[in-house]
Amino acid sequence: MKTKYKFLFLIFTACVSSILIYYFCEKSQPVSYRQDLISYQNKVDETELMDTNYTIDDPKIIVNPYGISPLTALVIFETRDLTTPRVTVLGKTTNANITSTFKPNKVHYLPIYGLYPGEENSVIINVNNKDYVIHIKTDPLPEDFVKPTSVTSSENLNGNELYFVTPSSKGYTSAYDINGDVRWYLDDYFLWEISTLKNGNLMLSSNRSINPPYYMTGLVEMNMLGKIYYEYSLEGGYHHDYFELSNGNLLVASDNFTNGTVEDYVVEIDRDTGKIVKTFDLTKILPQNQGKNENYTTDYDWFHNNSVWYDEKTDSITLSGRHMDSVVNIDYETSEINWIVGDPSGWDKKYKKYFFTPVGDNFEWQYAQHAAKILPNGDLFLFDNGNNKSKLKENSINANDNYSRGVIYHIDTNNMTIEQVYEYGKSLGSSFYSPYISDVDYLDENHYLIHSGGISSFKGNANNEPAGLSKFDKLTSTTVEIKDGKEIFKMNLPTNTYRAEKINIYNDNEYTPKKGIHLGTLGVTPEDKGGYLLLFNKNGDKIIKDYNLTFTKEIDRLVVSGKFKKTDEVEIILDNVFSKKIYNVVISKKPYTAMCVDVFNDDEVKNGISVTKYINDEGLKGKYYIYMKINGKYYDFDKSVEFK
């Protein structure tokens, strides 16, 4: 066959085997594009911040310069000589003033943190021993923002140190001062652990989901202005916690979805490249059928790791398995088990050697714990949620009689004994009982932050289940700072919050514009098998409306969302004429839900559930036409997507 005719034959064959048999030459509309934060912020740097030709008498003031931190501003000006500016954000009380002195410079980018919402804030900038007062107006808080119901604090607390909390579901990552006033928050959805890195920046989850209910695509490193320097994407996503190693690498609680389980996988990522350099797969380290408690509802979420901690002295990693009531310490190099802290009930004899024998008075095991960490002296500090106070249902304690606590154990790994040396919360009873989430932090010797984040009740009775799995009419989170045995700060919020941290808001007071970078990968989205597509319906507009379909392209993936019934069979087809990619859409909550079984309520059975399918860029390149197969019929939407 001549080359010309062979080429035409190949095109004809491809068209016949393709859903594009009719529309091959027709134009399609590209899907909508959602700009990512880094791209947006890099443009801000290039356009808004390059002009520094301002003076202290008439500086450039940009409120919320990066679009996600409304109670911050950037003040830009130049001085003729090297000058050391000092900034004071005036508080409502003197001890709520926030101050910072910056390094000498001629070109000044002064980040202003701790502004009050909905007010004209007064900020004093001292330059060459002369005070200049500027006024910065901020927008009011969103209507759904929560404020403390009560706050007590010591007068000698530092105004620069704010109390940061992250949401457990809805809400905002936010910070409150010693008076309980909101002084900082992010108006995009960032979750899980919030703490400062060694360089002073914050580390949080990304603002994008990889799988429901709460697995995010990875982590972001940002400053208090909300400027993102790095976004780290992970194939297994991120949940709950991370730890910064001494070499700068990150230990991250992640997932390996190919295992068919979640929250039992930890990865180490290279901070400079975003590549995974080491993995810890708990399905290969621990038995999956031991020590189960009542929170264990499915083999999918058998361990439920909610914290990651590395101890340099012992070169070991400490993990917290909520559904086993077990804190597990493993060797960093070999992944072998060193020890397990927890009630040994339900564990086989061969694992008993890893458990400790209690000594001393008033000892209690922890149950469904969170935020386990090793203190400088080697003790174990954790939040004991205390669910049921037993692994055995017949011995369970009613939630109204239960309590949570921060607890410190002294562990002797030579003699394998454990002693309870500190606790806070028991005397508060059910008013401090949080059956999920929560946090503890070591601030200094005999100085702790203890956060009961998931308190809930219904008609005056304490709940024994997380708020999302039970009826409630009251939510509370209580954050307490304790120094030398005394409460020096206590704040109650009328909502549930995941973690709390005490952070000096001017940790990263030196700032210059710097381009944000994406690192890591979401991986290749697995394909499904399918036959050749020959007939299709060109009534895509009706189907889009019927199923509430949306198609959105992000920087590294296509996002397809819709509302489907449990019995619907759905596939997404990407076709570029010469190749066809088919992706099954699972209409189920069970494959994605870590804390509940796959049960549909009456409304979901009747009207369906919202489902999102993510198709990653990796492995795809060029323009693809988008089709869907729904209950045996093929639909064309006149839409295309470009993968780079």
Disulfide bonds with the S-S distance in Angstrom:
none
